[in-house]
Amino acid sequence: MGLNMSYTSKAILFAVLVVIGVVFLAVGLHSGEKAEEDKLDKEYKEAFDEFAKKEKAFNKRRKKRLDKFMEAQEEERKRKGIPKKEKDVCPWGPPSEDQV
């Protein structure tokens, strides 16, 4: 290639070089954005894991309190001699074939 190329060839070469430059620029910007997104994703994951750990501990404490309350209620019921409540049962039986 030399300076004695036609004007059309020079224009095509220039256009190809511009397209290649734009592609490299786009790929570079995209990879920078991807790295930033990965960093944010990692931060969000760490924050979520920390929140989940705190929520699990809170639920564990709440369950212990509920269990203590239920146990105290059961002891109070036994102390007062209140019979254990039967589970609710439907007073109606299943429909017979005649009713269907």
DSSP file (Angstrom, degrees, kcal/mol; ACC not computed):
  #  RESIDUE AA STRUCTURE BP1 BP2  ACC     N-H-->O    O-->H-N    N-H-->O    O-->H-N    TCO  KAPPA ALPHA  PHI   PSI    X-CA   Y-CA   Z-CA
    1    1 A M              0   0    0      0, 0.0     2,-0.2     0, 0.0     0, 0.0   0.000 360.0 360.0 360.0 139.1    0.0    0.0    0.0
    2    2 A G    >   -     0   0    0      0, 0.0     3,-0.7     0, 0.0     0, 0.0  -0.727 360.0 -80.4-142.9-167.5    1.3    3.4   -0.8
    3    3 A L  T 3  S+     0   0    0     -2,-0.2     0, 0.0     1,-0.2     0, 0.0   0.629 112.2  77.2 -78.6 -12.8    0.2    6.9   -1.4
    4    4 A N  T 3   +     0   0    0      2,-0.0    -1,-0.2     0, 0.0     2,-0.1   0.087  66.6 125.1 -89.3  27.3   -0.8    6.1   -5.0
    5    5 A M    <   -     0   0    0     -3,-0.7     2,-0.0     1,-0.1     0, 0.0  -0.485  68.1-101.5 -78.0 155.3   -4.1    4.4   -3.8
    6    6 A S     >  -     0   0    0     -2,-0.1     4,-2.2     1,-0.1     5,-0.2  -0.318  28.1-110.9 -73.8 162.2   -7.3    5.6   -5.3
    7    7 A Y  H  > S+     0   0    0      1,-0.2     4,-2.2     2,-0.2     5,-0.1   0.875 118.1  53.2 -60.9 -39.0   -9.6    7.9   -3.3
    8    8 A T  H  > S+     0   0    0      2,-0.2     4,-2.5     1,-0.2    -1,-0.2   0.905 108.3  49.6 -64.3 -43.2  -12.2    5.2   -3.0
    9    9 A S  H  > S+     0   0    0      1,-0.2     4,-2.6     2,-0.2    -1,-0.2   0.902 110.9  49.9 -63.4 -41.0   -9.7    2.7   -1.6
   10   10 A K  H  X S+     0   0    0     -4,-2.2     4,-2.5     2,-0.2    -1,-0.2   0.903 111.2  49.2 -64.5 -40.3   -8.5    5.3    0.9
   11   11 A A  H  X S+     0   0    0     -4,-2.2     4,-2.4     2,-0.2    -2,-0.2   0.905 112.2  47.7 -65.7 -41.9  -12.1    6.0    2.0
   12   12 A I  H  X S+     0   0    0     -4,-2.5     4,-2.5     2,-0.2    -2,-0.2   0.922 112.6  49.0 -64.6 -44.2  -12.9    2.3    2.4
   13   13 A L  H  X S+     0   0    0     -4,-2.6     4,-2.4     1,-0.2    -2,-0.2   0.917 111.8  49.2 -61.3 -44.2   -9.7    1.8    4.4
   14   14 A F  H  X S+     0   0    0     -4,-2.5     4,-2.3     1,-0.2    -2,-0.2   0.915 111.1  49.6 -61.4 -43.8  -10.5    4.8    6.6
   15   15 A A  H  X S+     0   0    0     -4,-2.4     4,-2.4     2,-0.2    -2,-0.2   0.901 110.7  49.9 -63.2 -41.5  -14.1    3.5    7.2
   16   16 A V  H  X S+     0   0    0     -4,-2.5     4,-2.5     2,-0.2    -2,-0.2   0.921 111.4  48.7 -63.3 -43.9  -12.8    0.0    8.1
   17   17 A L  H  X S+     0   0    0     -4,-2.4     4,-2.4     1,-0.2    -2,-0.2   0.889 111.2  50.3 -64.4 -38.4  -10.3    1.5   10.6
   18   18 A V  H  X S+     0   0    0     -4,-2.3     4,-2.6     2,-0.2    -2,-0.2   0.920 110.8  48.9 -65.0 -43.3  -13.0    3.7   12.1
   19   19 A V  H  X S+     0   0    0     -4,-2.4     4,-2.4     2,-0.2    -2,-0.2   0.920 111.5  49.4 -62.6 -43.6  -15.3    0.7   12.5
   20   20 A I  H  X S+     0   0    0     -4,-2.5     4,-2.5     1,-0.2    -2,-0.2   0.922 111.8  49.4 -61.5 -43.5  -12.5   -1.3   14.1
   21   21 A G  H  X S+     0   0    0     -4,-2.4     4,-2.5     1,-0.2    -2,-0.2   0.907 110.5  49.6 -61.8 -42.7  -11.8    1.6   16.5
   22   22 A V  H  X S+     0   0    0     -4,-2.6     4,-2.6     2,-0.2    -1,-0.2   0.898 110.5  50.6 -64.0 -40.5  -15.5    1.9   17.4
   23   23 A V  H  X S+     0   0    0     -4,-2.4     4,-2.6     2,-0.2     5,-0.2   0.935 111.8  46.9 -63.2 -46.2  -15.7   -1.9   18.1
   24   24 A F  H  X S+     0   0    0     -4,-2.5     4,-2.4     1,-0.2    -2,-0.2   0.899 113.0  49.8 -63.0 -39.6  -12.6   -1.8   20.4
   25   25 A L  H  X S+     0   0    0     -4,-2.5     4,-2.5     2,-0.2     5,-0.2   0.921 111.8  47.7 -64.0 -44.0  -14.0    1.3   22.2
   26   26 A A  H  X S+     0   0    0     -4,-2.6     4,-2.5     2,-0.2    -2,-0.2   0.910 112.7  48.4 -64.3 -42.6  -17.4   -0.4   22.7
   27   27 A V  H  X S+     0   0    0     -4,-2.6     4,-2.4     2,-0.2    -1,-0.2   0.910 112.1  49.8 -64.8 -41.5  -15.8   -3.6   24.0
   28   28 A G  H  X S+     0   0    0     -4,-2.4     4,-1.8    -5,-0.2    -2,-0.2   0.921 112.9  45.5 -63.4 -44.7  -13.5   -1.6   26.3
   29   29 A L  H  X S+     0   0    0     -4,-2.5     4,-2.2     1,-0.2    -1,-0.2   0.896 112.7  51.5 -65.6 -39.6  -16.4    0.4   27.8
   30   30 A H  H  X S+     0   0    0     -4,-2.5     4,-2.5     1,-0.2    -2,-0.2   0.907 108.7  50.1 -65.2 -41.0  -18.5   -2.7   28.1
   31   31 A S  H  X S+     0   0    0     -4,-2.4     4,-2.2     1,-0.2    -1,-0.2   0.872 110.1  51.4 -67.2 -34.4  -15.8   -4.6   30.0
   32   32 A G  H  X S+     0   0    0     -4,-1.8     4,-1.9     2,-0.2    -1,-0.2   0.908 111.4  46.9 -65.3 -41.5  -15.4   -1.6   32.4
   33   33 A E  H  X S+     0   0    0     -4,-2.2     4,-2.7     2,-0.2    -2,-0.2   0.889 110.3  53.5 -65.5 -38.8  -19.1   -1.6   33.0
   34   34 A K  H  X S+     0   0    0     -4,-2.5     4,-2.7     2,-0.2    -2,-0.2   0.910 108.0  49.7 -63.5 -42.3  -19.1   -5.3   33.6
   35   35 A A  H  X S+     0   0    0     -4,-2.2     4,-2.0     2,-0.2    -1,-0.2   0.904 112.2  48.3 -63.5 -39.8  -16.3   -5.0   36.2
   36   36 A E  H  X S+     0   0    0     -4,-1.9     4,-2.3     2,-0.2    -2,-0.2   0.904 111.6  49.6 -66.5 -40.9  -18.3   -2.3   37.9
   37   37 A E  H  X S+     0   0    0     -4,-2.7     4,-2.9     2,-0.2    -2,-0.2   0.906 109.8  51.5 -63.8 -41.5  -21.5   -4.4   37.8
   38   38 A D  H  X S+     0   0    0     -4,-2.7     4,-2.3     2,-0.2    -1,-0.2   0.898 109.4  50.6 -62.0 -40.0  -19.6   -7.4   39.3
   39   39 A K  H  X S+     0   0    0     -4,-2.0     4,-2.2     2,-0.2    -2,-0.2   0.934 112.8  45.4 -63.6 -45.6  -18.3   -5.2   42.1
   40   40 A L  H  X S+     0   0    0     -4,-2.3     4,-2.8     1,-0.2     5,-0.2   0.902 111.3  53.1 -64.8 -40.3  -21.8   -4.0   42.9
   41   41 A D  H  X S+     0   0    0     -4,-2.9     4,-2.4     1,-0.2    -1,-0.2   0.906 109.2  49.5 -60.0 -41.2  -23.2   -7.5   42.7
   42   42 A K  H  X S+     0   0    0     -4,-2.3     4,-2.4     2,-0.2    -1,-0.2   0.917 111.5  48.5 -64.9 -42.9  -20.6   -8.7   45.2
   43   43 A E  H  X S+     0   0    0     -4,-2.2     4,-2.4     1,-0.2    -2,-0.2   0.923 112.8  47.8 -63.0 -43.7  -21.4   -5.9   47.6
   44   44 A Y  H  X S+     0   0    0     -4,-2.8     4,-2.6     2,-0.2    -2,-0.2   0.890 111.1  51.2 -64.3 -38.8  -25.1   -6.6   47.3
   45   45 A K  H  X S+     0   0    0     -4,-2.4     4,-2.7    -5,-0.2    -2,-0.2   0.921 110.8  48.0 -64.6 -43.6  -24.5  -10.3   47.9
   46   46 A E  H  X S+     0   0    0     -4,-2.4     4,-2.3     2,-0.2    -2,-0.2   0.917 113.0  48.2 -63.0 -42.5  -22.4   -9.6   51.0
   47   47 A A  H  X S+     0   0    0     -4,-2.4     4,-2.4     2,-0.2    -2,-0.2   0.909 112.8  48.4 -64.6 -41.2  -25.1   -7.2   52.3
   48   48 A F  H  X S+     0   0    0     -4,-2.6     4,-2.9     2,-0.2    -2,-0.2   0.913 110.4  50.9 -65.7 -42.0  -27.8   -9.7   51.6
   49   49 A D  H  X S+     0   0    0     -4,-2.7     4,-2.2     2,-0.2    -2,-0.2   0.908 111.2  48.6 -61.3 -41.3  -25.9  -12.5   53.3
   50   50 A E  H  X S+     0   0    0     -4,-2.3     4,-2.2     2,-0.2    -1,-0.2   0.917 112.7  47.9 -64.4 -42.8  -25.3  -10.4   56.4
   51   51 A F  H  X S+     0   0    0     -4,-2.4     4,-2.7     1,-0.2    -2,-0.2   0.915 111.1  50.9 -63.0 -43.1  -29.0   -9.5   56.5
   52   52 A A  H  X S+     0   0    0     -4,-2.9     4,-2.3     1,-0.2    -1,-0.2   0.889 109.4  50.9 -63.0 -38.8  -30.0  -13.1   56.1
   53   53 A K  H  X S+     0   0    0     -4,-2.2     4,-2.1     2,-0.2    -1,-0.2   0.918 112.3  45.9 -65.1 -43.2  -27.7  -14.1   59.0
   54   54 A K  H  X S+     0   0    0     -4,-2.2     4,-2.5     1,-0.2    -2,-0.2   0.902 112.7  50.5 -65.9 -40.3  -29.2  -11.4   61.2
   55   55 A E  H  X S+     0   0    0     -4,-2.7     4,-2.6     2,-0.2    -2,-0.2   0.891 109.3  51.3 -65.1 -38.8  -32.8  -12.4   60.2
   56   56 A K  H  X S+     0   0    0     -4,-2.3     4,-2.1     2,-0.2    -1,-0.2   0.917 111.0  47.8 -64.0 -43.2  -32.0  -16.1   61.0
   57   57 A A  H  X S+     0   0    0     -4,-2.1     4,-2.2     2,-0.2    -2,-0.2   0.907 112.2  50.0 -63.9 -41.2  -30.7  -15.2   64.4
   58   58 A F  H  X S+     0   0    0     -4,-2.5     4,-2.5     1,-0.2    -2,-0.2   0.923 110.7  48.8 -62.9 -44.2  -33.8  -13.0   65.1
   59   59 A N  H  X S+     0   0    0     -4,-2.6     4,-2.5     1,-0.2    -1,-0.2   0.864 109.2  53.6 -64.2 -35.6  -36.1  -15.8   64.0
   60   60 A K  H  X S+     0   0    0     -4,-2.1     4,-2.2     2,-0.2    -1,-0.2   0.930 110.7  45.7 -64.3 -45.1  -34.3  -18.2   66.3
   61   61 A R  H  X S+     0   0    0     -4,-2.2     4,-2.3     1,-0.2    -2,-0.2   0.909 112.9  50.6 -63.9 -41.2  -34.7  -15.9   69.3
   62   62 A R  H  X S+     0   0    0     -4,-2.5     4,-2.4     1,-0.2    -2,-0.2   0.896 109.5  50.7 -64.1 -39.9  -38.4  -15.3   68.5
   63   63 A K  H  X S+     0   0    0     -4,-2.5     4,-2.9     2,-0.2    -1,-0.2   0.899 108.9  51.7 -64.8 -40.3  -38.9  -19.1   68.2
   64   64 A K  H  X S+     0   0    0     -4,-2.2     4,-2.5     2,-0.2    -2,-0.2   0.926 110.8  47.9 -61.6 -43.7  -37.3  -19.6   71.6
   65   65 A R  H  X S+     0   0    0     -4,-2.3     4,-2.4     2,-0.2    -2,-0.2   0.916 112.7  48.6 -62.8 -42.0  -39.6  -17.0   73.1
   66   66 A L  H  X S+     0   0    0     -4,-2.4     4,-2.8     2,-0.2    -2,-0.2   0.914 110.9  50.3 -64.2 -42.6  -42.6  -18.5   71.5
   67   67 A D  H  X S+     0   0    0     -4,-2.9     4,-2.5     2,-0.2    -2,-0.2   0.911 110.9  49.2 -62.2 -42.0  -41.6  -22.0   72.7
   68   68 A K  H  X S+     0   0    0     -4,-2.5     4,-2.5     2,-0.2    -1,-0.2   0.915 112.3  48.7 -62.5 -42.0  -41.2  -20.7   76.3
   69   69 A F  H  X S+     0   0    0     -4,-2.4     4,-2.4     2,-0.2    -2,-0.2   0.928 112.4  47.4 -63.3 -45.6  -44.6  -19.0   76.1
   70   70 A M  H  X S+     0   0    0     -4,-2.8     4,-2.3     1,-0.2    -2,-0.2   0.891 112.5  49.9 -64.3 -39.2  -46.2  -22.2   74.8
   71   71 A E  H  X S+     0   0    0     -4,-2.5     4,-2.4     2,-0.2    -1,-0.2   0.916 111.7  48.0 -65.2 -42.9  -44.5  -24.2   77.5
   72   72 A A  H  X S+     0   0    0     -4,-2.5     4,-2.4     1,-0.2    -2,-0.2   0.887 111.4  50.9 -64.8 -38.3  -45.6  -21.8   80.2
   73   73 A Q  H  X S+     0   0    0     -4,-2.4     4,-2.3     2,-0.2    -2,-0.2   0.901 110.2  49.4 -65.4 -40.7  -49.2  -21.8   78.8
   74   74 A E  H  X S+     0   0    0     -4,-2.3     4,-2.5     2,-0.2    -2,-0.2   0.913 111.7  48.5 -64.4 -43.1  -49.2  -25.7   78.9
   75   75 A E  H  X S+     0   0    0     -4,-2.4     4,-2.6     2,-0.2    -2,-0.2   0.899 111.4  50.4 -63.9 -40.0  -47.9  -25.7   82.5
   76   76 A E  H  X S+     0   0    0     -4,-2.4     4,-2.1     2,-0.2    -2,-0.2   0.903 110.4  49.8 -63.7 -40.9  -50.6  -23.2   83.5
   77   77 A R  H  X>S+     0   0    0     -4,-2.3     5,-2.2     2,-0.2     4,-0.9   0.920 113.0  46.2 -63.9 -44.1  -53.3  -25.3   81.8
   78   78 A K  H  <5S+     0   0    0     -4,-2.5     3,-0.4     1,-0.2    -2,-0.2   0.904 111.3  52.5 -64.8 -40.3  -52.1  -28.4   83.6
   79   79 A R  H  <5S+     0   0    0     -4,-2.6    -1,-0.2     1,-0.2    -2,-0.2   0.883 113.0  43.4 -64.3 -38.7  -51.9  -26.5   87.0
   80   80 A K  H  <5S-     0   0    0     -4,-2.1    -1,-0.2    -5,-0.2    -2,-0.2   0.597 111.4-121.8 -83.1 -10.8  -55.4  -25.3   86.6
   81   81 A G  T  <5 +     0   0    0     -4,-0.9    -3,-0.2    -3,-0.4    -4,-0.1   0.755  52.5 160.5  78.6  24.5  -56.7  -28.7   85.5
   82   82 A I      < -     0   0    0     -5,-2.2    -1,-0.3    -6,-0.2     3,-0.1  -0.669  41.7-118.7 -80.4 128.5  -58.1  -27.5   82.2
   83   83 A P        -     0   0    0      0, 0.0     2,-0.2     0, 0.0    -1,-0.1  -0.307  35.0 -94.1 -67.5 152.1  -58.5  -30.4   79.7
   84   84 A K        -     0   0    0      1,-0.1     2,-0.2    -6,-0.0   -10,-0.0  -0.439  46.1-109.2 -67.1 134.9  -56.5  -30.2   76.5
   85   85 A K        -     0   0    0     -2,-0.2    -1,-0.1    -3,-0.1     2,-0.1  -0.446  29.7-127.8 -70.4 131.2  -58.5  -28.7   73.7
   86   86 A E        -     0   0    0     -2,-0.2     2,-0.1     1,-0.1    -1,-0.1  -0.409  32.1 -97.9 -72.0 153.6  -59.6  -31.2   71.1
   87   87 A K        -     0   0    0      1,-0.1     2,-0.2    -2,-0.1    -1,-0.1  -0.452  49.5 -92.4 -69.1 147.4  -58.8  -30.3   67.5
   88   88 A D        -     0   0    0     -2,-0.1     2,-0.4    -3,-0.1    -1,-0.1  -0.425  47.3-166.6 -63.8 129.6  -61.7  -28.8   65.7
   89   89 A V        -     0   0    0     -2,-0.2    -1,-0.0    -3,-0.1    -3,-0.0  -0.956  26.5-111.9-121.1 138.7  -63.7  -31.5   63.9
   90   90 A C        -     0   0    0     -2,-0.4    -2,-0.0     1,-0.2     0, 0.0  -0.533  21.2-147.0 -68.0 126.2  -66.3  -30.8   61.3
   91   91 A P  S    S+     0   0    0      0, 0.0     2,-0.3     0, 0.0    -1,-0.2   0.668  76.8  77.4 -72.2 -14.4  -69.7  -31.8   62.7
   92   92 A W  S    S-     0   0    0      1,-0.0    -2,-0.1     3,-0.0     0, 0.0  -0.742  73.9-140.2 -98.2 144.2  -70.9  -33.0   59.4
   93   93 A G        -     0   0    0     -2,-0.3     3,-0.1     1,-0.2    -1,-0.0  -0.340  41.6 -73.8 -87.4 175.9  -70.0  -36.3   57.8
   94   94 A P        -     0   0    0      0, 0.0    -1,-0.2     0, 0.0     2,-0.0  -0.424  61.9 -94.3 -68.5 149.4  -69.3  -36.7   54.1
   95   95 A P        -     0   0    0      0, 0.0     2,-0.1     0, 0.0    -3,-0.0  -0.348  40.1-124.0 -66.5 143.6  -72.4  -36.6   51.9
   96   96 A S     >  -     0   0    0      1,-0.1     4,-1.1    -3,-0.1     3,-0.2  -0.285  26.7-102.7 -79.8 172.2  -73.9  -40.0   51.1
   97   97 A E  T  4 S+     0   0    0      1,-0.2    -1,-0.1     2,-0.2     3,-0.1   0.832 121.7  57.6 -65.7 -30.9  -74.5  -41.2   47.6
   98   98 A D  T  4 S+     0   0    0      1,-0.2    -1,-0.2     2,-0.2     0, 0.0   0.867 106.1  49.2 -66.8 -35.2  -78.2  -40.4   47.9
   99   99 A Q  T  4        0   0    0      1,-0.2    -1,-0.2    -3,-0.2    -2,-0.2   0.742 360.0 360.0 -76.4 -22.4  -77.4  -36.7   48.7
  100  100 A V     <        0   0    0     -4,-1.1    -1,-0.2    -3,-0.1    -2,-0.2   0.483 360.0 360.0 -80.3 360.0  -75.1  -36.4   45.8
